[in-house]
Amino acid sequence: MFDEEIRKPKGHEVGMQLDTMSVEELNERIAMLEGEIARLKAAIEARGATRKAADAAFKL
């Protein structure tokens, strides 16, 4: 039992077990997920800007 090293997942999976994580680990995951949310929102905004530019170029 003690011979086996506890392997911590590198990323976060929706629905994963949280019982064995410390408060520090949970806070790290929150920070990681907030960063990912910001990255996804930036991608959405970039696509919206591209769409607006295309719409303006083809507007008669």
Secondary structure, DSSP 8 states (H G I E B T S, - for coil): --SS-----SS--TT---TT--HHHHHHHHHHHHHHHHHHHHHHHHHHHHHHHHHHHT--
